[in-house]
Amino acid sequence: MKLRIARVGESLFEGDALSLNLPGSEGDMTILPGHAPLIATLRAGTVRVVDAAKEHKEFEIKKGLVEISNSEVIVLV
């Protein structure tokens, strides 16, 4: 799936991802390719990404939003 993680004026990650773990405001969530469309709020915590090369990346966030649509995930923090 295509993934973009951004904050104002800066892109933190942009590329293909195998999985994404997010600290959702209603609880942690795992996003995999083919996930249903979704818009959700995020709470403070760690965003964990497994990229196409199977490398693990982590980003600490304070809050944000995630939008999933057409095999594309956008995380705004």
N, CA, C and O atoms as a Maestro MAE file, in Angstrom:
{
 s_m_m2io_version
 :::
 2.0.0
}

f_m_ct {
 s_m_title
 :::
 protein
 m_atom[308] {
  # First column is atom index #
  i_m_mmod_type
  r_m_x_coord
  r_m_y_coord
  r_m_z_coord
  i_m_residue_number
  s_m_chain_name
  s_m_pdb_residue_name
  s_m_pdb_atom_name
  i_m_atomic_number
  :::
  1 25 0.850 -1.175 0.000 1 A "MET " " N  " 7
  2 3 0.000 0.000 0.000 1 A "MET " " CA " 6
  3 2 0.891 1.231 0.000 1 A "MET " " C  " 6
  4 15 2.003 1.210 0.528 1 A "MET " " O  " 8
  5 25 0.395 2.285 -0.589 2 A "LYS " " N  " 7
  6 3 1.123 3.557 -0.595 2 A "LYS " " CA " 6
  7 2 0.875 4.247 0.746 2 A "LYS " " C  " 6
  8 15 -0.260 4.311 1.219 2 A "LYS " " O  " 8
  9 25 1.938 4.757 1.350 3 A "LEU " " N  " 7
  10 3 1.831 5.401 2.654 3 A "LEU " " CA " 6
  11 2 2.556 6.723 2.634 3 A "LEU " " C  " 6
  12 15 3.661 6.845 2.104 3 A "LEU " " O  " 8
  13 25 1.907 7.720 3.227 4 A "ARG " " N  " 7
  14 3 2.537 9.021 3.438 4 A "ARG " " CA " 6
  15 2 2.268 9.451 4.865 4 A "ARG " " C  " 6
  16 15 1.119 9.487 5.305 4 A "ARG " " O  " 8
  17 25 3.332 9.777 5.589 5 A "ILE " " N  " 7
  18 3 3.213 10.311 6.943 5 A "ILE " " CA " 6
  19 2 3.806 11.714 6.892 5 A "ILE " " C  " 6
  20 15 4.963 11.892 6.513 5 A "ILE " " O  " 8
  21 25 3.009 12.709 7.276 6 A "ALA " " N  " 7
  22 3 3.465 14.096 7.154 6 A "ALA " " CA " 6
  23 2 3.005 14.930 8.336 6 A "ALA " " C  " 6
  24 15 2.000 14.638 8.984 6 A "ALA " " O  " 8
  25 25 3.768 15.967 8.589 7 A "ARG " " N  " 7
  26 3 3.340 17.014 9.514 7 A "ARG " " CA " 6
  27 2 3.551 18.334 8.795 7 A "ARG " " C  " 6
  28 15 4.145 18.366 7.717 7 A "ARG " " O  " 8
  29 25 3.086 19.390 9.361 8 A "VAL " " N  " 7
  30 3 3.121 20.684 8.683 8 A "VAL " " CA " 6
  31 2 4.538 20.979 8.181 8 A "VAL " " C  " 6
  32 15 5.489 21.060 8.958 8 A "VAL " " O  " 8
  33 25 4.644 21.134 6.870 9 A "GLY " " N  " 7
  34 3 5.911 21.512 6.259 9 A "GLY " " CA " 6
  35 2 6.948 20.416 6.151 9 A "GLY " " C  " 6
  36 15 8.085 20.700 5.773 9 A "GLY " " O  " 8
  37 25 6.604 19.159 6.470 10 A "GLU " " N  " 7
  38 3 7.623 18.113 6.456 10 A "GLU " " CA " 6
  39 2 6.996 16.745 6.177 10 A "GLU " " C  " 6
  40 15 5.969 16.389 6.755 10 A "GLU " " O  " 8
  41 25 7.627 15.995 5.291 11 A "SER " " N  " 7
  42 3 7.223 14.614 5.037 11 A "SER " " CA " 6
  43 2 8.119 13.701 5.865 11 A "SER " " C  " 6
  44 15 9.341 13.745 5.723 11 A "SER " " O  " 8
  45 25 7.528 12.871 6.732 12 A "LEU " " N  " 7
  46 3 8.297 11.963 7.572 12 A "LEU " " CA " 6
  47 2 8.563 10.631 6.883 12 A "LEU " " C  " 6
  48 15 9.610 10.017 7.087 12 A "LEU " " O  " 8
  49 25 7.611 10.185 6.065 13 A "PHE " " N  " 7
  50 3 7.764 8.928 5.322 13 A "PHE " " CA " 6
  51 2 6.874 8.989 4.099 13 A "PHE " " C  " 6
  52 15 5.741 9.465 4.167 13 A "PHE " " O  " 8
  53 25 7.393 8.502 2.973 14 A "GLU " " N  " 7
  54 3 6.583 8.381 1.769 14 A "GLU " " CA " 6
  55 2 7.100 7.189 0.986 14 A "GLU " " C  " 6
  56 15 8.267 7.154 0.594 14 A "GLU " " O  " 8
  57 25 6.233 6.210 0.758 15 A "GLY " " N  " 7
  58 3 6.638 5.024 0.018 15 A "GLY " " CA " 6
  59 2 5.664 3.887 0.230 15 A "GLY " " C  " 6
  60 15 4.567 4.077 0.756 15 A "GLY " " O  " 8
  61 25 6.078 2.702 -0.187 16 A "ASP " " N  " 7
  62 3 5.242 1.514 -0.025 16 A "ASP " " CA " 6
  63 2 5.455 0.917 1.359 16 A "ASP " " C  " 6
  64 15 6.561 0.936 1.897 16 A "ASP " " O  " 8
  65 25 4.372 0.385 1.926 17 A "ALA " " N  " 7
  66 3 4.444 -0.224 3.250 17 A "ALA " " CA " 6
  67 2 3.710 -1.556 3.246 17 A "ALA " " C  " 6
  68 15 2.711 -1.731 2.549 17 A "ALA " " O  " 8
  69 25 4.224 -2.492 4.038 18 A "LEU " " N  " 7
  70 3 3.585 -3.798 4.204 18 A "LEU " " CA " 6
  71 2 2.586 -3.772 5.347 18 A "LEU " " C  " 6
  72 15 1.561 -4.452 5.297 18 A "LEU " " O  " 8
  73 25 2.884 -2.983 6.386 19 A "SER " " N  " 7
  74 3 1.952 -2.849 7.503 19 A "SER " " CA " 6
  75 2 2.202 -1.535 8.225 19 A "SER " " C  " 6
  76 15 3.268 -0.929 8.123 19 A "SER " " O  " 8
  77 25 1.176 -1.122 8.958 20 A "LEU " " N  " 7
  78 3 1.208 0.138 9.688 20 A "LEU " " CA " 6
  79 2 0.443 -0.056 10.992 20 A "LEU " " C  " 6
  80 15 -0.703 -0.505 10.981 20 A "LEU " " O  " 8
  81 25 1.073 0.281 12.111 21 A "ASN " " N  " 7
  82 3 0.400 0.236 13.412 21 A "ASN " " CA " 6
  83 2 0.251 1.664 13.909 21 A "ASN " " C  " 6
  84 15 1.209 2.438 13.924 21 A "ASN " " O  " 8
  85 25 -0.974 2.001 14.316 22 A "LEU " " N  " 7
  86 3 -1.295 3.371 14.715 22 A "LEU " " CA " 6
  87 2 -1.940 3.402 16.098 22 A "LEU " " C  " 6
  88 15 -2.679 2.487 16.461 22 A "LEU " " O  " 8
  89 25 -1.659 4.457 16.874 23 A "PRO " " N  " 7
  90 3 -2.341 4.648 18.153 23 A "PRO " " CA " 6
  91 2 -3.660 5.399 17.941 23 A "PRO " " C  " 6
  92 15 -3.711 6.619 18.097 23 A "PRO " " O  " 8
  93 25 -4.701 4.689 17.593 24 A "GLY " " N  " 7
  94 3 -6.000 5.309 17.357 24 A "GLY " " CA " 6
  95 2 -6.603 5.842 18.637 24 A "GLY " " C  " 6
  96 15 -6.317 5.329 19.719 24 A "GLY " " O  " 8
  97 25 -7.431 6.861 18.531 25 A "SER " " N  " 7
  98 3 -8.058 7.442 19.721 25 A "SER " " CA " 6
  99 2 -9.008 6.454 20.386 25 A "SER " " C  " 6
  100 15 -9.300 6.589 21.574 25 A "SER " " O  " 8
  101 25 -9.500 5.455 19.637 26 A "GLU " " N  " 7
  102 3 -10.381 4.423 20.187 26 A "GLU " " CA " 6
  103 2 -9.620 3.135 20.484 26 A "GLU " " C  " 6
  104 15 -10.230 2.143 20.882 26 A "GLU " " O  " 8
  105 25 -8.305 3.131 20.298 27 A "GLY " " N  " 7
  106 3 -7.470 1.954 20.522 27 A "GLY " " CA " 6
  107 2 -6.492 1.760 19.383 27 A "GLY " " C  " 6
  108 15 -6.658 2.332 18.305 27 A "GLY " " O  " 8
  109 25 -5.476 0.956 19.622 28 A "ASP " " N  " 7
  110 3 -4.462 0.714 18.601 28 A "ASP " " CA " 6
  111 2 -5.075 -0.002 17.406 28 A "ASP " " C  " 6
  112 15 -6.015 -0.782 17.554 28 A "ASP " " O  " 8
  113 25 -4.535 0.268 16.223 29 A "MET " " N  " 7
  114 3 -5.037 -0.373 15.014 29 A "MET " " CA " 6
  115 2 -3.881 -0.759 14.108 29 A "MET " " C  " 6
  116 15 -2.852 -0.084 14.065 29 A "MET " " O  " 8
  117 25 -4.066 -1.851 13.390 30 A "THR " " N  " 7
  118 3 -3.103 -2.315 12.397 30 A "THR " " CA " 6
  119 2 -3.746 -2.185 11.026 30 A "THR " " C  " 6
  120 15 -4.870 -2.635 10.805 30 A "THR " " O  " 8
  121 25 -3.015 -1.564 10.111 31 A "ILE " " N  " 7
  122 3 -3.484 -1.363 8.749 31 A "ILE " " CA " 6
  123 2 -2.629 -2.228 7.827 31 A "ILE " " C  " 6
  124 15 -1.401 -2.162 7.856 31 A "ILE " " O  " 8
  125 25 -3.296 -3.037 7.013 32 A "LEU " " N  " 7
  126 3 -2.633 -3.900 6.044 32 A "LEU " " CA " 6
  127 2 -3.156 -3.557 4.654 32 A "LEU " " C  " 6
  128 15 -4.213 -2.939 4.533 32 A "LEU " " O  " 8
  129 25 -2.431 -3.949 3.595 33 A "PRO " " N  " 7
  130 3 -2.928 -3.689 2.242 33 A "PRO " " CA " 6
  131 2 -4.349 -4.236 2.065 33 A "PRO " " C  " 6
  132 15 -4.671 -5.320 2.552 33 A "PRO " " O  " 8
  133 25 -5.188 -3.477 1.367 34 A "GLY " " N  " 7
  134 3 -6.565 -3.882 1.124 34 A "GLY " " CA " 6
  135 2 -7.531 -3.476 2.226 34 A "GLY " " C  " 6
  136 15 -8.696 -3.876 2.201 34 A "GLY " " O  " 8
  137 25 -7.065 -2.682 3.201 35 A "HIS " " N  " 7
  138 3 -7.924 -2.233 4.301 35 A "HIS " " CA " 6
  139 2 -9.101 -1.438 3.766 35 A "HIS " " C  " 6
  140 15 -8.981 -0.731 2.766 35 A "HIS " " O  " 8
  141 25 -10.224 -1.554 4.426 36 A "ALA " " N  " 7
  142 3 -11.420 -0.790 4.056 36 A "ALA " " CA " 6
  143 2 -11.168 0.708 4.233 36 A "ALA " " C  " 6
  144 15 -10.347 1.105 5.060 36 A "ALA " " O  " 8
  145 25 -11.870 1.540 3.458 37 A "PRO " " N  " 7
  146 3 -11.742 2.988 3.634 37 A "PRO " " CA " 6
  147 2 -12.051 3.390 5.077 37 A "PRO " " C  " 6
  148 15 -12.927 2.815 5.723 37 A "PRO " " O  " 8
  149 25 -11.314 4.385 5.567 38 A "LEU " " N  " 7
  150 3 -11.431 4.781 6.976 38 A "LEU " " CA " 6
  151 2 -10.880 6.180 7.160 38 A "LEU " " C  " 6
  152 15 -9.904 6.568 6.517 38 A "LEU " " O  " 8
  153 25 -11.510 6.928 8.038 39 A "ILE " " N  " 7
  154 3 -10.953 8.185 8.552 39 A "ILE " " CA " 6
  155 2 -11.051 8.079 10.064 39 A "ILE " " C  " 6
  156 15 -12.124 7.803 10.600 39 A "ILE " " O  " 8
  157 25 -9.925 8.298 10.763 40 A "ALA " " N  " 7
  158 3 -9.916 8.159 12.220 40 A "ALA " " CA " 6
  159 2 -8.941 9.153 12.837 40 A "ALA " " C  " 6
  160 15 -8.006 9.612 12.181 40 A "ALA " " O  " 8
  161 25 -9.169 9.478 14.098 41 A "THR " " N  " 7
  162 3 -8.259 10.342 14.841 41 A "THR " " CA " 6
  163 2 -7.231 9.483 15.576 41 A "THR " " C  " 6
  164 15 -7.473 8.321 15.902 41 A "THR " " O  " 8
  165 25 -6.079 10.100 15.822 42 A "LEU " " N  " 7
  166 3 -4.979 9.418 16.498 42 A "LEU " " CA " 6
  167 2 -4.641 10.135 17.793 42 A "LEU " " C  " 6
  168 15 -4.781 11.354 17.895 42 A "LEU " " O  " 8
  169 25 -4.199 9.375 18.776 43 A "ARG " " N  " 7
  170 3 -3.760 9.925 20.060 43 A "ARG " " CA " 6
  171 2 -2.235 9.861 20.127 43 A "ARG " " C  " 6
  172 15 -1.595 9.341 19.214 43 A "ARG " " O  " 8
  173 25 -1.667 10.375 21.178 44 A "ALA " " N  " 7
  174 3 -0.218 10.329 21.374 44 A "ALA " " CA " 6
  175 2 0.247 8.880 21.442 44 A "ALA " " C  " 6
  176 15 -0.412 8.034 22.046 44 A "ALA " " O  " 8
  177 25 1.373 8.607 20.823 45 A "GLY " " N  " 7
  178 3 1.927 7.262 20.833 45 A "GLY " " CA " 6
  179 2 2.935 7.072 19.719 45 A "GLY " " C  " 6
  180 15 3.499 8.035 19.200 45 A "GLY " " O  " 8
  181 25 3.155 5.811 19.357 46 A "THR " " N  " 7
  182 3 4.153 5.460 18.358 46 A "THR " " CA " 6
  183 2 3.488 4.899 17.104 46 A "THR " " C  " 6
  184 15 2.665 3.986 17.172 46 A "THR " " O  " 8
  185 25 3.861 5.464 15.968 47 A "VAL " " N  " 7
  186 3 3.448 4.931 14.670 47 A "VAL " " CA " 6
  187 2 4.567 4.000 14.220 47 A "VAL " " C  " 6
  188 15 5.730 4.397 14.151 47 A "VAL " " O  " 8
  189 25 4.199 2.749 13.913 48 A "ARG " " N  " 7
  190 3 5.182 1.754 13.486 48 A "ARG " " CA " 6
  191 2 4.883 1.330 12.048 48 A "ARG " " C  " 6
  192 15 3.753 0.983 11.706 48 A "ARG " " O  " 8
  193 25 5.926 1.369 11.216 49 A "VAL " " N  " 7
  194 3 5.801 1.044 9.794 49 A "VAL " " CA " 6
  195 2 6.758 -0.095 9.456 49 A "VAL " " C  " 6
  196 15 7.909 -0.099 9.894 49 A "VAL " " O  " 8
  197 25 6.275 -1.058 8.677 50 A "VAL " " N  " 7
  198 3 7.154 -2.033 8.031 50 A "VAL " " CA " 6
  199 2 7.104 -1.680 6.551 50 A "VAL " " C  " 6
  200 15 6.071 -1.834 5.898 50 A "VAL " " O  " 8
  201 25 8.241 -1.201 6.025 51 A "ASP " " N  " 7
  202 3 8.247 -0.745 4.634 51 A "ASP " " CA " 6
  203 2 8.425 -1.914 3.671 51 A "ASP " " C  " 6
  204 15 8.540 -3.064 4.096 51 A "ASP " " O  " 8
  205 25 8.446 -1.618 2.379 52 A "ALA " " N  " 7
  206 3 8.505 -2.651 1.341 52 A "ALA " " CA " 6
  207 2 9.787 -3.479 1.424 52 A "ALA " " C  " 6
  208 15 9.808 -4.621 0.964 52 A "ALA " " O  " 8
  209 25 10.853 -2.925 2.001 53 A "ALA " " N  " 7
  210 3 12.115 -3.649 2.177 53 A "ALA " " CA " 6
  211 2 12.131 -4.420 3.504 53 A "ALA " " C  " 6
  212 15 13.162 -4.966 3.897 53 A "ALA " " O  " 8
  213 25 10.985 -4.459 4.188 54 A "LYS " " N  " 7
  214 3 10.809 -5.124 5.487 54 A "LYS " " CA " 6
  215 2 11.631 -4.483 6.607 54 A "LYS " " C  " 6
  216 15 11.964 -5.131 7.599 54 A "LYS " " O  " 8
  217 25 11.948 -3.207 6.429 55 A "GLU " " N  " 7
  218 3 12.618 -2.438 7.477 55 A "GLU " " CA " 6
  219 2 11.565 -1.825 8.384 55 A "GLU " " C  " 6
  220 15 10.512 -1.390 7.918 55 A "GLU " " O  " 8
  221 25 11.850 -1.791 9.683 56 A "HIS " " N  " 7
  222 3 10.927 -1.240 10.671 56 A "HIS " " CA " 6
  223 2 11.301 0.201 10.965 56 A "HIS " " C  " 6
  224 15 12.467 0.520 11.196 56 A "HIS " " O  " 8
  225 25 10.295 1.067 10.954 57 A "LYS " " N  " 7
  226 3 10.492 2.490 11.255 57 A "LYS " " CA " 6
  227 2 9.476 2.905 12.305 57 A "LYS " " C  " 6
  228 15 8.349 2.410 12.313 57 A "LYS " " O  " 8
  229 25 9.871 3.815 13.192 58 A "GLU " " N  " 7
  230 3 8.971 4.295 14.244 58 A "GLU " " CA " 6
  231 2 8.973 5.813 14.282 58 A "GLU " " C  " 6
  232 15 10.003 6.456 14.078 58 A "GLU " " O  " 8
  233 25 7.798 6.374 14.548 59 A "PHE " " N  " 7
  234 3 7.630 7.818 14.659 59 A "PHE " " CA " 6
  235 2 6.775 8.103 15.885 59 A "PHE " " C  " 6
  236 15 5.693 7.533 16.026 59 A "PHE " " O  " 8
  237 25 7.235 8.961 16.761 60 A "GLU " " N  " 7
  238 3 6.457 9.378 17.932 60 A "GLU " " CA " 6
  239 2 5.553 10.533 17.524 60 A "GLU " " C  " 6
  240 15 5.998 11.482 16.880 60 A "GLU " " O  " 8
  241 25 4.280 10.445 17.904 61 A "ILE " " N  " 7
  242 3 3.333 11.508 17.562 61 A "ILE " " CA " 6
  243 2 2.596 11.969 18.814 61 A "ILE " " C  " 6
  244 15 2.548 11.254 19.815 61 A "ILE " " O  " 8
  245 25 2.029 13.155 18.750 62 A "LYS " " N  " 7
  246 3 1.213 13.696 19.836 62 A "LYS " " CA " 6
  247 2 -0.269 13.522 19.549 62 A "LYS " " C  " 6
  248 15 -1.056 13.262 20.459 62 A "LYS " " O  " 8
  249 25 -0.650 13.667 18.280 63 A "LYS " " N  " 7
  250 3 -2.029 13.457 17.828 63 A "LYS " " CA " 6
  251 2 -2.033 13.531 16.314 63 A "LYS " " C  " 6
  252 15 -1.026 13.886 15.700 63 A "LYS " " O  " 8
  253 25 -3.169 13.196 15.710 64 A "GLY " " N  " 7
  254 3 -3.228 13.282 14.263 64 A "GLY " " CA " 6
  255 2 -4.486 12.663 13.692 64 A "GLY " " C  " 6
  256 15 -5.446 12.370 14.404 64 A "GLY " " O  " 8
  257 25 -4.449 12.470 12.372 65 A "LEU " " N  " 7
  258 3 -5.553 11.883 11.611 65 A "LEU " " CA " 6
  259 2 -4.988 10.872 10.632 65 A "LEU " " C  " 6
  260 15 -3.855 11.010 10.171 65 A "LEU " " O  " 8
  261 25 -5.783 9.849 10.314 66 A "VAL " " N  " 7
  262 3 -5.425 8.906 9.268 66 A "VAL " " CA " 6
  263 2 -6.594 8.795 8.298 66 A "VAL " " C  " 6
  264 15 -7.757 8.753 8.702 66 A "VAL " " O  " 8
  265 25 -6.260 8.748 7.006 67 A "GLU " " N  " 7
  266 3 -7.272 8.524 5.969 67 A "GLU " " CA " 6
  267 2 -6.796 7.370 5.100 67 A "GLU " " C  " 6
  268 15 -5.668 7.370 4.606 67 A "GLU " " O  " 8
  269 25 -7.675 6.381 4.919 68 A "ILE " " N  " 7
  270 3 -7.383 5.233 4.064 68 A "ILE " " CA " 6
  271 2 -8.394 5.228 2.933 68 A "ILE " " C  " 6
  272 15 -9.603 5.288 3.157 68 A "ILE " " O  " 8
  273 25 -7.877 5.157 1.709 69 A "SER " " N  " 7
  274 3 -8.743 5.193 0.538 69 A "SER " " CA " 6
  275 2 -7.971 4.639 -0.651 69 A "SER " " C  " 6
  276 15 -6.839 5.050 -0.905 69 A "SER " " O  " 8
  277 25 -8.582 3.703 -1.382 70 A "ASN " " N  " 7
  278 3 -7.997 3.182 -2.625 70 A "ASN " " CA " 6
  279 2 -6.550 2.705 -2.456 70 A "ASN " " C  " 6
  280 15 -5.687 3.068 -3.256 70 A "ASN " " O  " 8
  281 25 -6.278 1.906 -1.437 71 A "SER " " N  " 7
  282 3 -4.930 1.357 -1.169 71 A "SER " " CA " 6
  283 2 -3.901 2.429 -0.904 71 A "SER " " C  " 6
  284 15 -2.705 2.203 -1.089 71 A "SER " " O  " 8
  285 25 -4.351 3.602 -0.469 72 A "GLU " " N  " 7
  286 3 -3.458 4.697 -0.116 72 A "GLU " " CA " 6
  287 2 -3.777 5.138 1.306 72 A "GLU " " C  " 6
  288 15 -4.941 5.308 1.672 72 A "GLU " " O  " 8
  289 25 -2.728 5.321 2.102 73 A "VAL " " N  " 7
  290 3 -2.894 5.736 3.501 73 A "VAL " " CA " 6
  291 2 -2.160 7.058 3.690 73 A "VAL " " C  " 6
  292 15 -0.990 7.191 3.332 73 A "VAL " " O  " 8
  293 25 -2.862 8.027 4.256 74 A "ILE " " N  " 7
  294 3 -2.256 9.318 4.576 74 A "ILE " " CA " 6
  295 2 -2.407 9.536 6.070 74 A "ILE " " C  " 6
  296 15 -3.514 9.485 6.605 74 A "ILE " " O  " 8
  297 25 -1.291 9.778 6.739 75 A "VAL " " N  " 7
  298 3 -1.275 10.052 8.172 75 A "VAL " " CA " 6
  299 2 -0.786 11.480 8.350 75 A "VAL " " C  " 6
  300 15 0.327 11.815 7.944 75 A "VAL " " O  " 8
  301 25 -1.619 12.323 8.958 76 A "LEU " " N  " 7
  302 3 -1.244 13.707 9.241 76 A "LEU " " CA " 6
  303 2 -1.076 13.856 10.745 76 A "LEU " " C  " 6
  304 15 -1.991 13.572 11.518 76 A "LEU " " O  " 8
  305 25 0.117 14.310 11.151 77 A "VAL " " N  " 7
  306 3 0.392 14.429 12.591 77 A "VAL " " CA " 6
  307 2 0.841 15.836 12.939 77 A "VAL " " C  " 6
  308 15 1.117 16.126 14.104 77 A "VAL " " O  " 8
  :::
 }
 m_bond[307] {
  # First column is bond index #
  i_m_from
  i_m_to
  i_m_order
  :::
  1 1 2 1
  2 2 3 1
  3 3 4 2
  4 3 5 1
  5 5 6 1
  6 6 7 1
  7 7 8 2
  8 7 9 1
  9 9 10 1
  10 10 11 1
  11 11 12 2
  12 11 13 1
  13 13 14 1
  14 14 15 1
  15 15 16 2
  16 15 17 1
  17 17 18 1
  18 18 19 1
  19 19 20 2
  20 19 21 1
  21 21 22 1
  22 22 23 1
  23 23 24 2
  24 23 25 1
  25 25 26 1
  26 26 27 1
  27 27 28 2
  28 27 29 1
  29 29 30 1
  30 30 31 1
  31 31 32 2
  32 31 33 1
  33 33 34 1
  34 34 35 1
  35 35 36 2
  36 35 37 1
  37 37 38 1
  38 38 39 1
  39 39 40 2
  40 39 41 1
  41 41 42 1
  42 42 43 1
  43 43 44 2
  44 43 45 1
  45 45 46 1
  46 46 47 1
  47 47 48 2
  48 47 49 1
  49 49 50 1
  50 50 51 1
  51 51 52 2
  52 51 53 1
  53 53 54 1
  54 54 55 1
  55 55 56 2
  56 55 57 1
  57 57 58 1
  58 58 59 1
  59 59 60 2
  60 59 61 1
  61 61 62 1
  62 62 63 1
  63 63 64 2
  64 63 65 1
  65 65 66 1
  66 66 67 1
  67 67 68 2
  68 67 69 1
  69 69 70 1
  70 70 71 1
  71 71 72 2
  72 71 73 1
  73 73 74 1
  74 74 75 1
  75 75 76 2
  76 75 77 1
  77 77 78 1
  78 78 79 1
  79 79 80 2
  80 79 81 1
  81 81 82 1
  82 82 83 1
  83 83 84 2
  84 83 85 1
  85 85 86 1
  86 86 87 1
  87 87 88 2
  88 87 89 1
  89 89 90 1
  90 90 91 1
  91 91 92 2
  92 91 93 1
  93 93 94 1
  94 94 95 1
  95 95 96 2
  96 95 97 1
  97 97 98 1
  98 98 99 1
  99 99 100 2
  100 99 101 1
  101 101 102 1
  102 102 103 1
  103 103 104 2
  104 103 105 1
  105 105 106 1
  106 106 107 1
  107 107 108 2
  108 107 109 1
  109 109 110 1
  110 110 111 1
  111 111 112 2
  112 111 113 1
  113 113 114 1
  114 114 115 1
  115 115 116 2
  116 115 117 1
  117 117 118 1
  118 118 119 1
  119 119 120 2
  120 119 121 1
  121 121 122 1
  122 122 123 1
  123 123 124 2
  124 123 125 1
  125 125 126 1
  126 126 127 1
  127 127 128 2
  128 127 129 1
  129 129 130 1
  130 130 131 1
  131 131 132 2
  132 131 133 1
  133 133 134 1
  134 134 135 1
  135 135 136 2
  136 135 137 1
  137 137 138 1
  138 138 139 1
  139 139 140 2
  140 139 141 1
  141 141 142 1
  142 142 143 1
  143 143 144 2
  144 143 145 1
  145 145 146 1
  146 146 147 1
  147 147 148 2
  148 147 149 1
  149 149 150 1
  150 150 151 1
  151 151 152 2
  152 151 153 1
  153 153 154 1
  154 154 155 1
  155 155 156 2
  156 155 157 1
  157 157 158 1
  158 158 159 1
  159 159 160 2
  160 159 161 1
  161 161 162 1
  162 162 163 1
  163 163 164 2
  164 163 165 1
  165 165 166 1
  166 166 167 1
  167 167 168 2
  168 167 169 1
  169 169 170 1
  170 170 171 1
  171 171 172 2
  172 171 173 1
  173 173 174 1
  174 174 175 1
  175 175 176 2
  176 175 177 1
  177 177 178 1
  178 178 179 1
  179 179 180 2
  180 179 181 1
  181 181 182 1
  182 182 183 1
  183 183 184 2
  184 183 185 1
  185 185 186 1
  186 186 187 1
  187 187 188 2
  188 187 189 1
  189 189 190 1
  190 190 191 1
  191 191 192 2
  192 191 193 1
  193 193 194 1
  194 194 195 1
  195 195 196 2
  196 195 197 1
  197 197 198 1
  198 198 199 1
  199 199 200 2
  200 199 201 1
  201 201 202 1
  202 202 203 1
  203 203 204 2
  204 203 205 1
  205 205 206 1
  206 206 207 1
  207 207 208 2
  208 207 209 1
  209 209 210 1
  210 210 211 1
  211 211 212 2
  212 211 213 1
  213 213 214 1
  214 214 215 1
  215 215 216 2
  216 215 217 1
  217 217 218 1
  218 218 219 1
  219 219 220 2
  220 219 221 1
  221 221 222 1
  222 222 223 1
  223 223 224 2
  224 223 225 1
  225 225 226 1
  226 226 227 1
  227 227 228 2
  228 227 229 1
  229 229 230 1
  230 230 231 1
  231 231 232 2
  232 231 233 1
  233 233 234 1
  234 234 235 1
  235 235 236 2
  236 235 237 1
  237 237 238 1
  238 238 239 1
  239 239 240 2
  240 239 241 1
  241 241 242 1
  242 242 243 1
  243 243 244 2
  244 243 245 1
  245 245 246 1
  246 246 247 1
  247 247 248 2
  248 247 249 1
  249 249 250 1
  250 250 251 1
  251 251 252 2
  252 251 253 1
  253 253 254 1
  254 254 255 1
  255 255 256 2
  256 255 257 1
  257 257 258 1
  258 258 259 1
  259 259 260 2
  260 259 261 1
  261 261 262 1
  262 262 263 1
  263 263 264 2
  264 263 265 1
  265 265 266 1
  266 266 267 1
  267 267 268 2
  268 267 269 1
  269 269 270 1
  270 270 271 1
  271 271 272 2
  272 271 273 1
  273 273 274 1
  274 274 275 1
  275 275 276 2
  276 275 277 1
  277 277 278 1
  278 278 279 1
  279 279 280 2
  280 279 281 1
  281 281 282 1
  282 282 283 1
  283 283 284 2
  284 283 285 1
  285 285 286 1
  286 286 287 1
  287 287 288 2
  288 287 289 1
  289 289 290 1
  290 290 291 1
  291 291 292 2
  292 291 293 1
  293 293 294 1
  294 294 295 1
  295 295 296 2
  296 295 297 1
  297 297 298 1
  298 298 299 1
  299 299 300 2
  300 299 301 1
  301 301 302 1
  302 302 303 1
  303 303 304 2
  304 303 305 1
  305 305 306 1
  306 306 307 1
  307 307 308 2
  :::
 }
}
